[in-house]
Every structure is written in C-alpha cells, then in structure tokens.
C-alpha cells in the first residue's frame, strides 16, 4: 500500500511538473511574440489601404506628400512615438496626420497643438476600416494617392531614435525605403487572440 502511494505521488509530481513546464513554454512564447517578433503590416500595394488613406486627405492638402502615424492610446510603444512627434522638428511641405486608436484626450490635444491632423477611431474599427492590425505604424502617401511606405519606425523594439523623418524625406524625394518591422502592440481583436490565445495579457499592452 505504501509503495503504491509513493508511485502515485511520483506520477502526480511528474504530471504537475509537466504542466508547469508546458505553461512556462507557452508564457515564454507569448512574451517572445509580444516583445521581439515583428507584427503584421499592411502592404504598400494594398488598394484597401490606399483607399482608406485617401479619406484622410483634406481639401487644402492636395498636391502634398502625406504622412500618417497610426498610434494606440494604450500602447507604450505608441506613447514613445507620440512623444517623439511632439518634440522633434517636422518636415516642411508635408501633411502629417495621426490616427489615434482608443481614447486619450491629452495625446490628441497635444498632437493637434503641434499641427497634426488627428483622427480618432475605436479599437475594433481600425482593422475593419483601414486594414491595420498592429501599431505604431507609419504610412506615407504620395500626392497621387500611391502608398510610398508602410512599415515601422525602428529596426528593433524600443530601438534607436525613430526614423520617420528620414523615411518621409526619402519619399518626398521619390526615393524608396525598405519597410522597417512593426514592433509594438496588436490593435485588432483577432491578432491579440493569435498572440495571446489563453488571455494571459488580455487588457494589457
């Protein structure tokens, strides 16, 4: 009887250890996806993206290059980009817009005060309207409506200074830029569920 009980305890311990190991592997995979792996970005050749960007252009902006910064109010990486936009000189003769996902009056007002045209959208509407699943994202649109850039700001998460001004300036001179990876936050329900299927970080960024 004692021997059987000992065997049962050893088996139970192995099962618990196996469950713990599987949970840790899953947790590490989620953390890796959230912090190291690039997130999906819309293709610069997407007609859907071009059509959505065209709705942002104001009457007085025709004939100008347009840069659109897509930021999420609850994403720390987006907050970093917003601070960068507020504190760096912007390029002349370029119309700059911000699509602000979620609700943050302070971010909206401070960016508007710096001359950005700010459009707010609900989280669930970003993918449905613009085909965008992850942020922060930079989209640069030529005067004729063609997308000249769709990608991220840096070569790594929390990397060196954002390269948006360099990318915009190259587009202004009709010089192409290879799209940088998007490191930041999932901004669509479907992508959040793919990255975090068991909901460990649901509601956090």
N, C-alpha and C positions, 0 to 999 in steps of 0.2 A: 504493500500500500504506500509506504514511504517512498519507495523507488518510483512508483507510478506518479506520485505527486511531484517529485523532483523533475521527472521528464516533462510533465505538463507545464511546470513553471519555466523550464528552459525553452520549451516551444513557444510559450506565451511571450517570453522575453524576446525571442528571435522575431516573432511577428511584430511586436511593438517597435523593435529596433528597425525592422524593415520598413514599417510605416513611417517612422521618423525620418529615415534616410530618403524615402520617396518624397516626403513633404519638403525636406531641405533641398532636394534636387529641383523640385517644382518652384520653390521660392527663389532659388538662385537663377533659374531660367527666366522667371518674371523680372527679377532685378536686372539681369543682363539685357533683356529686351527693353526695359524702361530707360536704362541709363547708357548703354553702349551701342545698341544696334540702331541704324538709321530707320526712320519711319517713312511710310509711303508718301510720295509727292505726285501731284498731277503732271502729266506730260505737257511740255510746252506746245506740242502739236494737237492738244485736245480741243476740238471745236466747242465742247461744253464749257471749258474754262475760258476760252476767248469770248464766247457769248456772254458769260456771266460777268467778266471784267468790263465788257462794253457798257453794261448797265450802270457802272460807277462813274463813267466819264461825264463831267459837267459840260455845259454848252461852251464856256469860255476856255476849256482845256483842249479843244480840237486843234490838231497840229502839234501837240506836245507829247513828249515821252511821258508815260505814266508809270509810277512805281507803287505797288500795292503791298503793304505789310499786313499779314494776317496773324493776329495775336489773340491769345486766350487769357481772359482775366484771371483764371485760376491756375495758370501755368508759370512756374518760376522762371523758366527759360524765356517766356514771352515778356515777363516783367523786366528781365535784363535787357531785352531788345528795346522795350519801350523807354527805358532809362537812357539807352544809347541814342535813340531817336530824339529825345528831349534835349540832350546835352551836346550833340555834335552839329557842326555847320552842315546845312543841306545844300545840295547842288542847285544851281540856278536853272531856270527854264525847264524844270521837271515838275510835273504834278504828282504830289505824293498823297496817297490815301492809306487809311488804316481800316481794316475790317476787324472790329473788336468783338470777339465771341464771348458772350456772357455779360455780366453787369459789373461795371466798375466806374462810377461817376468821376472819381479822381483821375484815373488813367485817361478816360475820354476827354475830360475838360483840359487836362494839361497838354495832351497831344493836339487838341484843337487850337489851344492858345499858341502853339508853335507853328501853326499853319497847315496842319494835316487835316484833310477831309476825313472825318470819322463816321463810319457806318457800323452800327451795332446789329448783331444777329444773335439769335438763340443758338445754343449748342446743337440742338437737333436739326437746325436749318442749314448749318454750314455745309455738310456733305450734300444735302438734298438740293441746295441752291447753287453751290459753287463747285461741287465735286472734290472738296478738300477734306481730308481726314486727319491731318496732323499739322501742328504748329510748333514754333513760329515758321512761317513760310513767306518768301519774297517772290512776287510776280512782277515782271517788268514788261510793259505793253508798249509797242511801237505806235506812232501816230496813226498808222493804218489799221490798228487793231491786232496785228500779229503779236504773239507772245514771244518775246526775245529771251526770257529767263523765267524758270520756275524751279525753285530749289531753296536750300537753306542759307544760313548766314556764315557758318564757320565750318572748319574741317573736322571738328570734334566737339562733343558735348562740353559745354562750359569752356570752350576753347579760347583762342586768342580773340582780339578785337573783331567784331562783326565786319564783314567785307561788303556790306550793302552799297556803300558809296563807290567802291571800286567797280562793282558789278554794274551799277546804274550808269556810271561814267562810260564804261566799255560799251554798254548798249546804246548810249547816246551817240557814240562814235561808230555805231554799227559794227562793233567788234563782239563776237560771240564769247560767252563764258560757259565753261562746263558747269553743270548744276552741282552745287555742293549738297551733301546729305542733309536731311532734315533731322535734327536732334531736338527733342522737346517732349511734347505731350500729345497723346491721342485726343482728338477733338470730335470723334464720332463714336456713337454707342457701339457699332459693330467692331471697330478697331480696338476699343477699350476691352471688349469681351474677348477678342482674339489674343490680346496681350496679357490679359489677366482673367483667364477663364473661371477661376474659383473665387474671384472677388476679393483677393487679399488687400488690394489697394483701391477698391471701389470708393469713389468720392475724394481721393487724394490725387495730387499731381506731382 
